[in-house]
Amino acid sequence: MRWIVVVAPLALVGCVAAKPGAETVRLTSNVEQVRGCSLIRQETVGIHNLESINAVTIQKDIVTKFRNAAASAGATDALTQGPSLNAFGTAATMTGDLYRCG
């Protein structure tokens, strides 16, 4: 008896979909880029490995989730230091100040 093993390639795509307008939210760590803008609020989002495929995509997913939250709040820009992963790469958070500029 012959066995045929079919291996499907695992796509390294995130599980969090971008909402309309999220891709236009500008992320920055430079406070000068938000000077003169209106502060909306501070936002923190979290994600764990049950929502993402692996540690590689968890970073992409947390940024997408943060941009989604910013867009939902009406932000055009966010002042953030970027995502923070736990030591095992199984969870991440991202915190930043949301601004409306322009």
FENZIJO-V367111 format. One record per pair of residues at least 24 apart in sequence whose ideal C-beta (glycine too) atoms are under 8 Angstrom apart, sorted by the first residue. I is the first residue (numbers start at 1). J is the second residue. Records with the same first field share a line. If there is no record, write none. Layout:
BEGIN
I=J ; J
END
This chain:
BEGIN
10=53
12=53 ; 54 ; 56 ; 57
13=53 ; 57
14=52 ; 53 ; 57 ; 60 ; 61 ; 64
15=51 ; 52 ; 53 ; 57 ; 61
16=47 ; 51 ; 52 ; 60 ; 61 ; 62 ; 64 ; 65 ; 68
17=64
18=64 ; 67 ; 68
19=68 ; 71 ; 72
20=71
21=71
22=64 ; 67 ; 68 ; 70 ; 71
23=67
24=71 ; 76
25=67 ; 70 ; 71 ; 75 ; 76 ; 77 ; 78
26=76 ; 77 ; 78
27=63 ; 66 ; 67 ; 77 ; 78 ; 80 ; 82 ; 96
28=77 ; 78 ; 79 ; 80
29=79 ; 80 ; 81 ; 82
30=79
31=79
33=77 ; 79
34=77 ; 79 ; 97 ; 99 ; 101
36=101
37=76 ; 77 ; 99 ; 100 ; 101 ; 102
38=99 ; 100 ; 101
39=97 ; 98 ; 99
40=73 ; 74 ; 75 ; 98 ; 99 ; 100
41=73 ; 97 ; 98
42=95 ; 96 ; 97 ; 98
43=69 ; 70 ; 73 ; 78 ; 95 ; 96 ; 97 ; 98
44=93 ; 94 ; 95
45=69 ; 93 ; 94
46=91 ; 92 ; 93
47=91 ; 92 ; 93
48=90 ; 91 ; 92
49=90 ; 91
54=89
55=85 ; 88 ; 89 ; 90
58=85 ; 89 ; 90 ; 91 ; 92
59=83 ; 85 ; 92
61=92
62=92 ; 93 ; 94
63=94
65=94
66=94 ; 96
69=98
70=96 ; 98
73=98
74=100
75=99 ; 100
76=100 ; 101 ; 102
77=101
END
